[in-house]
């Protein structure tokens, strides 16, 4: 199964952080969703900031557009604020991507345990 890119991916201004605060918030939400979907589809758990700029998620070869390292850092910070990213080092060069936050995984696992008879002693 191939990854389906959202419509914004082929819209060149998507690869430039927008100056208007409202537009930027929507753009960051779209980027966050794209990064999490892409990582989930490709089962990626870690990303390197320098390598990320050449990754297809941040570099659209069809339109010849790529996101700057600074913009990638802004998107990663947005993901960190939402609880979907943790830095693996002090230099913020590598990060752990969590498609689901730990609380979401906890709820899913708890629901699964409750749905099968694994939560009783007998």
trRosetta pair geometry for C-beta under 8 A, 3 or more apart (Angstrom, degrees):
i j d omega theta_ij theta_ji phi_ij phi_ji
3 37 7.7 128 -155 135 106 96
3 38 6.4 51 -157 -120 149 69
3 41 4.8 107 -101 131 104 160
3 42 7.1 -26 -62 -47 135 94
5 9 4.0 -79 173 45 118 158
5 10 7.0 101 117 -31 132 91
5 34 7.9 29 -148 -138 68 111
6 9 5.5 122 63 -17 65 98
6 30 6.8 -144 97 -167 157 101
6 33 7.5 57 -40 103 151 114
6 34 6.0 -102 13 -91 122 103
7 10 6.7 -68 -171 40 46 96
7 11 6.7 45 139 -27 74 113
8 11 5.1 -63 -151 32 46 119
8 14 4.4 129 168 -103 92 145
8 30 5.3 39 24 167 169 144
8 34 7.5 -107 71 -61 118 137
9 14 6.6 -105 -97 92 21 160
9 34 6.9 146 -73 -130 103 141
9 60 6.1 155 171 -91 83 133
10 60 7.0 176 -97 -165 50 150
10 62 6.8 -35 -117 93 94 129
10 63 6.1 159 -147 -51 58 128
11 14 4.7 92 80 -22 90 111
12 15 6.2 -59 -169 27 49 107
12 16 7.8 24 146 -3 72 105
12 63 5.5 -164 -84 172 83 135
12 65 5.2 171 -135 -61 74 149
13 16 5.6 -66 -156 43 55 104
13 18 7.3 52 164 -79 106 99
14 27 6.9 177 -141 -141 63 102
14 30 7.3 -89 -143 109 110 137
14 31 8.0 158 179 -72 94 91
14 65 7.8 102 66 122 81 151
15 60 6.9 -121 -66 19 136 115
15 63 7.7 176 -10 96 141 131
15 65 3.9 161 27 158 163 121
15 66 6.4 119 -163 91 135 5
15 67 5.3 -129 -153 -74 80 67
15 71 7.8 108 -178 107 53 166
16 71 7.6 -120 -139 -88 28 152
17 24 6.3 36 -177 -126 84 105
17 27 7.0 152 -137 111 55 147
17 71 4.9 -164 -40 -115 109 105
17 74 6.3 42 -99 59 144 160
18 23 4.2 -83 124 114 150 116
18 24 4.7 -154 72 -74 89 71
18 27 5.3 148 12 -18 115 152
19 23 7.9 29 62 64 43 122
19 24 7.2 -94 122 -53 4 118
20 23 4.0 62 78 19 109 113
20 24 6.3 179 83 -17 51 87
21 24 5.7 -56 -142 36 26 112
21 25 6.5 30 158 -22 63 102
22 25 5.9 -52 -152 30 30 111
22 26 6.8 25 152 -12 63 105
23 26 5.9 -58 -154 39 34 109
23 27 6.1 35 149 -21 67 109
24 27 5.3 -55 -144 39 33 115
24 28 6.1 34 156 -20 68 104
25 28 5.8 -52 -145 37 29 109
25 29 6.4 32 153 -20 62 105
26 29 5.6 -53 -149 35 32 113
26 30 6.4 31 152 -18 65 105
27 30 5.7 -55 -150 37 32 111
27 31 6.3 30 152 -17 66 106
28 31 5.6 -51 -142 39 34 111
28 32 6.1 39 155 -24 65 104
28 74 7.1 -97 -107 137 113 100
28 75 6.4 -170 -138 -110 79 67
28 78 4.7 -169 -180 -105 120 165
29 32 5.7 -50 -146 34 29 113
29 33 6.4 29 155 -17 62 106
30 33 5.8 -55 -149 38 30 111
30 34 6.3 31 152 -20 64 108
31 34 5.5 -55 -146 37 32 113
31 35 6.2 31 158 -19 68 105
31 75 4.7 -93 132 -123 136 123
31 78 7.4 86 81 63 111 146
32 35 6.0 -54 -146 36 28 108
32 36 6.3 21 158 -12 63 110
32 75 6.7 -170 -70 -164 65 86
32 78 5.5 -108 -72 117 118 119
32 79 5.6 168 -128 -80 96 81
32 82 6.7 77 -158 10 146 156
32 84 7.2 114 -166 51 104 150
33 36 6.1 -60 -146 41 27 107
33 37 6.1 25 158 -17 65 112
34 37 5.9 -59 -144 40 26 109
34 38 6.0 26 159 -19 65 111
34 57 6.6 150 141 -161 102 99
35 38 5.9 -57 -144 38 26 111
35 39 6.2 22 159 -15 64 110
35 57 6.1 93 -108 169 63 142
35 75 6.5 137 -35 156 147 125
35 79 6.6 -73 86 -75 143 139
35 97 7.2 -130 150 -138 103 134
36 39 5.9 -56 -143 40 28 108
36 40 6.1 28 157 -20 64 109
36 79 7.5 166 -58 -124 98 117
36 84 6.1 -52 -90 -174 119 149
36 97 7.3 -173 -107 178 61 111
36 99 5.1 123 -169 -131 90 69
37 40 5.8 -57 -145 38 27 111
37 41 6.1 28 157 -20 64 109
38 41 5.9 -56 -146 36 27 110
38 42 6.2 -2 164 8 64 113
38 44 7.4 -7 122 28 78 129
38 56 7.9 -166 -153 88 135 93
38 57 4.5 117 142 -99 172 125
39 42 6.3 -70 -139 54 25 92
39 43 7.7 18 166 -164 56 2
39 44 4.1 -96 -142 65 77 99
39 45 7.4 123 -180 -72 113 27
39 47 7.4 -79 -98 -51 124 116
39 57 8.0 3 -48 -72 72 161
39 97 4.7 -89 -160 122 166 149
39 99 6.0 -163 93 -72 105 98
40 43 7.3 19 -173 -77 28 42
40 99 4.1 88 -77 -114 105 151
44 47 6.6 56 154 -66 125 86
44 97 6.3 28 112 52 89 138
45 96 6.4 -16 160 -151 80 74
45 97 6.1 -164 -163 54 30 82
46 88 6.9 12 -135 -34 114 149
46 94 6.1 6 -177 -178 110 102
46 95 6.8 165 -151 85 65 41
46 96 5.8 -35 -97 -101 75 52
46 97 6.8 -178 -91 8 19 86
47 51 7.4 -151 -174 75 67 100
47 52 5.2 50 174 -81 113 114
47 55 7.6 -53 -141 -31 108 160
47 76 7.9 -145 84 -104 131 119
47 94 7.1 171 87 -151 42 59
47 95 5.5 -12 58 58 87 90
47 97 5.8 58 -9 -34 107 119
48 51 4.0 55 76 24 112 111
48 52 6.3 -167 83 -30 52 82
48 93 6.5 -3 -153 154 77 78
48 94 5.2 -26 -102 -100 66 81
49 52 5.5 -46 -147 16 27 121
49 53 7.9 34 158 -26 55 90
49 69 6.7 72 160 -154 100 95
49 72 6.3 143 -154 116 81 128
49 73 6.8 35 -145 -79 129 81
49 76 7.1 -53 -102 -34 100 161
49 92 6.9 52 -39 135 147 74
49 93 5.5 -112 23 -152 111 44
49 94 7.2 -118 -9 -71 81 34
49 95 7.4 75 -54 -6 86 103
50 53 6.7 -46 -172 12 35 108
50 69 7.3 0 -105 -117 53 123
50 93 7.0 -7 -10 -158 99 92
51 54 6.1 -66 -168 42 51 102
51 55 6.6 67 137 -43 75 98
52 55 5.1 -41 -152 10 44 123
52 57 7.5 -50 -165 68 83 108
52 58 5.5 62 152 9 82 147
52 72 5.4 138 105 -160 130 147
53 58 5.7 -86 -126 107 34 134
53 59 6.5 77 159 -55 50 113
53 66 6.2 72 -178 165 80 124
53 67 6.8 -133 -127 76 73 75
53 68 7.7 -9 -121 -164 118 20
53 69 5.7 -44 -69 -78 132 76
53 72 6.3 -105 -76 -32 78 151
54 58 7.8 21 23 73 14 102
54 59 5.7 -9 -149 -12 28 156
54 66 7.9 -4 -96 -142 38 144
55 58 5.4 62 66 26 88 93
55 59 6.3 140 72 16 37 102
56 59 6.1 -82 -114 64 25 81
56 60 7.6 68 -168 -91 65 46
56 61 7.6 -55 -121 -5 80 99
58 66 6.1 58 136 -161 76 79
58 67 4.3 -84 -164 35 96 113
58 72 5.9 9 -126 -92 151 113
59 65 7.8 -173 -149 100 43 47
59 66 4.0 2 -113 -111 75 108
59 67 7.4 -106 -65 20 55 73
60 63 4.6 17 114 35 121 100
60 64 7.5 -32 97 21 79 19
60 65 5.1 9 55 61 106 85
60 66 7.0 -171 26 -77 60 57
61 64 7.1 30 -162 -79 35 43
67 71 4.6 -119 -176 87 98 126
67 72 5.5 120 118 -58 120 84
67 75 7.6 1 171 -9 156 138
68 71 4.6 97 56 6 81 101
68 72 7.0 -140 97 -5 44 85
69 72 5.5 -51 -149 34 34 115
69 73 6.5 40 150 -22 65 102
70 73 5.6 -52 -154 32 33 114
70 74 6.7 35 148 -21 64 101
71 74 5.5 -48 -151 31 37 114
71 75 6.5 37 150 -17 66 102
72 75 5.7 -54 -150 37 34 111
72 76 6.2 35 151 -19 66 106
73 76 5.6 -53 -145 38 31 112
73 77 6.3 35 153 -22 64 104
73 92 7.5 66 -133 139 102 131
74 77 5.7 -52 -150 34 30 113
74 78 6.6 34 149 -21 62 103
75 78 5.6 -51 -153 33 34 114
75 79 6.5 34 149 -17 65 103
76 79 5.5 -52 -149 37 35 112
76 80 6.3 40 149 -23 66 102
76 85 5.7 -153 -165 155 74 169
76 92 7.8 135 117 -177 143 109
76 95 6.1 169 -155 -12 124 166
77 80 5.4 -49 -147 33 34 115
77 81 6.5 38 152 -21 64 101
78 81 5.8 -51 -151 32 32 113
78 82 6.6 23 153 -12 63 108
79 82 5.8 -62 -150 42 32 108
79 84 4.5 -83 -171 76 87 103
79 85 3.9 69 115 -12 108 124
79 97 7.3 -29 163 -127 148 82
80 83 7.7 51 180 -67 31 19
80 84 7.5 -100 -73 58 23 61
80 85 4.4 -69 -73 76 64 102
80 86 7.1 116 -124 -87 88 34
80 87 7.3 6 -106 -32 133 86
80 95 7.9 -97 -74 -144 102 138
82 85 7.9 61 57 11 84 85
82 101 7.5 -124 139 -70 76 123
83 98 7.4 -58 139 73 68 130
83 101 4.2 32 120 -120 119 125
83 102 7.5 -103 171 19 115 81
83 103 7.6 4 148 12 155 106
84 97 6.8 8 154 -161 85 64
84 98 5.1 -145 -154 68 52 80
84 99 7.2 33 -151 -116 108 13
84 101 6.1 -80 -78 -73 64 81
85 95 5.1 7 -170 169 103 133
85 96 6.8 152 -156 77 52 56
85 97 5.9 -16 -102 -107 80 56
85 98 6.9 -158 -69 20 32 82
86 95 6.5 159 80 -161 37 82
86 96 4.7 -7 59 53 91 108
86 98 7.3 45 -3 -15 95 115
87 90 7.6 95 133 -95 131 18
87 92 5.0 -60 -127 -107 135 68
87 94 7.4 107 -163 82 63 51
87 95 5.3 -51 -105 -103 47 85
87 96 7.8 -135 -61 15 2 79
88 94 4.4 -43 52 100 122 99
88 95 6.0 -172 -7 -105 89 24
88 96 5.7 111 -63 -31 99 88
89 92 7.0 -138 80 -44 77 20
89 93 5.6 -17 63 38 130 91
89 94 5.6 65 6 41 109 92
92 95 7.4 13 -158 -63 65 102
98 101 6.0 88 118 -101 128 36
98 102 7.0 -35 -172 -43 157 66
100 104 4.0 -119 -179 90 103 130
100 105 5.3 128 107 -53 121 80
100 108 7.4 4 161 -6 162 138
101 104 4.9 98 55 3 73 102
101 105 7.4 -140 96 -3 39 85
102 105 5.6 -54 -149 37 36 111
102 106 6.3 42 152 -24 67 104
103 106 5.5 -52 -151 33 32 117
103 107 6.6 33 153 -18 65 102
104 107 5.9 -53 -152 35 33 109
104 108 6.4 30 152 -17 65 107
105 108 5.7 -58 -148 39 33 111
105 109 6.1 29 157 -17 68 108
106 109 6.0 -58 -145 39 27 107
106 110 6.1 27 157 -19 64 110
107 110 5.7 -57 -145 39 28 112
107 111 6.2 29 157 -19 65 107
108 111 5.8 -55 -147 37 29 110
108 112 6.3 29 154 -20 64 106
109 112 5.6 -54 -148 36 32 112
109 113 6.3 33 153 -20 66 105
110 113 5.8 -53 -146 36 30 111
110 114 6.4 28 155 -16 64 107
111 114 5.8 -58 -148 39 30 110
111 115 6.2 28 154 -22 65 110
112 115 5.7 -59 -147 35 30 110
112 116 6.6 -3 164 10 66 105
113 116 6.8 -73 -145 53 26 85
113 118 5.1 -95 -149 75 75 111
113 119 5.1 93 152 -58 101 106
114 119 6.1 1 -92 -7 50 148
117 120 6.2 -38 -172 25 84 110
